[in-house]
Amino acid sequence: MSTTAAKPLSGWISARHLQHMIGRGEAAGLRFDDLLGEAGLSREKLVDGEGRVPLSVIESVLSAISERYPDPLLGLHAAQDIKPAAFGPLGLILEACTTFSDALDMVIRYRGLLSNIGRSSVRRMPGELQVCWECLVGGPALRRQATEYVLGTFAAITGVLLGRQMLQSVYFSHSRAEAPEAAREYFQHFGCPVYFDRPESSLNFPDQVLQMRLPHGDALLKDLLERHAQALLAEREQPRALTDEVRHLIQAMIIEGVPMRDRVAEQLGMSGRSLHRKLIEAGSGYRELLDEVRLGLAQQRLSQSSDSVTVIADFLGFNSHQAFLRWFKQASGGQTPGQYRKQQQGDSA
């Protein structure tokens, strides 16, 4: 039993993952509102658990965390104490499965509800079952943390489903963290030997685990939940409009400076000219979408923060305070930033 996934052009993870990481981080003393703000993301955008967070935003959040709270085992720590409910509809389905084999099939079938950044496979060896996962996108730091998070969460979930941990060993394709206390933390989390610098990353179980029955299985409830998951997956797998993809990328990339058209096109696996042509065919243009995103971000900051107009202008890539004032007035139909902020404060009152 196996599954493969092509390298995604525009990676994302479910907001549910970030919700869980925020909960874990805040329990450890991290101030996530500041960290999210640095990545251009507000907590309000994470309320919908079915939402998708662009990979570039996740990398920005990880970078901000690493600068303030160095933690070589961030991914593993985020996986601690996770429960099936953190996975939303998929977690509920797993709790309703009657056998471990059935639960594994559900993870493979509905993985698209949680992210598109990895490739998973299941391999039966003599006396052993290997559940492998490979991160397909991002830099080395993200790949390492994502791999430890995914294998760490799946190990925790299987322990909950089975009522005990059945792992024989864990393999990671990356090297062990340099911190000397890391070895014990890996063992404490997985409860078995953990090996590094292996050809692939995997959780390794005795093969008899496939036939083990789960104590809380409910076949009828599982069927009902699957119908809901199938509808969500069908909706998620609908091709996103190119204009929506460009908007998402601009919003995610603008924190590093206003992205040029060619940089956005590169993320979509095409040339700048091809992107220009396709946007024209869709009845839009890059500058139009850039201004749309900039206006939305400007209005959000004016209404939800105390940032000065100069700070907002700089964040959005304007050369001067006056240039931003002229642009905002034209883009918003005649209102100045000050007038917009005053109106929003009045509406709130």
Secondary structure as UniProt FT lines:
FT   STRAND          12..14
FT   HELIX           15..27
FT   TURN            28..29
FT   HELIX           32..38
FT   TURN            39..40
FT   HELIX           43..46
FT   TURN            49..50
FT   STRAND          52..54
FT   HELIX           55..68
FT   TURN            72..73
FT   HELIX           74..78
FT   TURN            79..81
FT   HELIX           84..87
FT   HELIX           89..96
FT   HELIX           100..109
FT   HELIX           111..113
FT   STRAND          118..125
FT   TURN            126..127
FT   STRAND          128..135
FT   HELIX           140..162
FT   STRAND          169..171
FT   TURN            180..181
FT   HELIX           182..190
FT   STRAND          194..195
FT   STRAND          202..206
FT   HELIX           207..211
FT   TURN            215..216
FT   HELIX           219..236
FT   HELIX           242..253
FT   HELIX           254..256
FT   HELIX           261..267
FT   TURN            268..269
FT   HELIX           272..281
FT   TURN            282..283
FT   HELIX           286..304
FT   HELIX           309..315
FT   TURN            316..317
FT   HELIX           321..331
FT   TURN            332..333
FT   HELIX           337..348
//
